[in-house]
Amino acid sequence: MAIGLAVIMVSLSHLLGKHKWTRAKNTAYECGINPTGDAQQRFSVKYYMVAMLFILFDVEAVFLFPWAVIARELKWFGFWEMLLYIGLVLVGFFYIWKKGILEWNKPERSEG
């Protein structure tokens, strides 16, 4: 039923919609600035690594909130377990810091 509804909506849009191309339709619309350069611009791998690490550490930080809610019920066992967890997160953080992933001003190494 959902697929049929989608097909009907797309078909009606195609049949009833306007198909006239104008100069205004072909202009830049996102920010009003005409694009320059190639759309296939290369980004540094560091950009993606920092983005993935941000998501990773953000998700790890979210685990602290449920622990904080029931910390009194977990007593000392919960405290030591969370201390171990935070220690592992910090080990990972210091590892990526030592590898230089968080430093943007260093030029990338070229293999060769």
N, C-alpha and C positions, 0 to 999 in steps of 0.2 A: 504494500500500500504506500509506503514511504517513497519507494523508487518510482512508482507510478505518479505520485503527486509531484515529485521532482521533475520528471519528464514533462508533465503537463505544464508546469510553471515555466520551464526553460523554453518549451515550444511556443507558448503564448507570448512570452517576452520577445522571442525571435520574430513571430508573426506580427505582433501589434506594435513593437518598438520602432523608433525612428532610426533610419540607417544613413542619415545624411552627415557626411564628414565636413567639419568646418575648421577654420584656422584655430579657433578657440579650443577645440577638442584636442588638437595636437600640440598645445603648449604645455610647458612645465606646470604642474598643479600642486606639487607637494609643498614647496617653500617659495615658489615664484622666481627662483634663480635658475637660469638656463644651465643645463648640465655641461660640464667640460671634461674632456678626457675620455678614456675608455671605461665602459661599465665593468670590465673584467679586471679591475685594479686589484693588485695583490696586497694582502695584509700579512703582517708578520705573524709567525706562529705563536709568538709570545702573547699576542692579543687573545687568541683562542685559549691558550693555556691559563691565562689569568681569569678568563671568563669561566672556564670549567672549575678552576680552583675556588673561585668565589662561590659557585653553586655548591661545591662539595663542602666547604667550610660553613656555608650558610645552613645546609641541611644538618650538619653535625651540631651546630649551635641550637637548632630547633629541638634536639633531643634533651637539652638542658631544662627546658620548660616543664615537661611532664615529671622529670626527676625532682625539680624544685617543688612541685605541688605535693608529692608524696614523700619528700625527703625524711620527714619525722617518722613516718611509718616504717621506712627501710632501716632506720637506726644506723649503727656504725657500718654494717655490711654495705648499705647503699652509699654511704659516704666514701668508703674505700673503693668501691666499684666505679663511682663517678670520678674519683681522683685518678684511677687507672685510665679511664676513658679520656679525660682531659689531658693526661700525660701522653697518651698515644696521639691525640690530635696535635699537641704541641711538638712532638717528635716529627710528625709529618710536615708541620709548618716550618720548623727549623731546617728540615731537609730541603724543601723547595726554596727556602731563603738562601741556603748555602749553595745550591745549584745555580742561583742567579736568575731564576724565572721571574721574580718580581721586579727586577731592575730593567727599566725601559731604556736608559741612556747608553747601555753597552751595545756595541755593534754585534750582530749575529756572527757566529763562527761559520766560516765556509769550509766545507769538507773538500779536500783535494790535495 
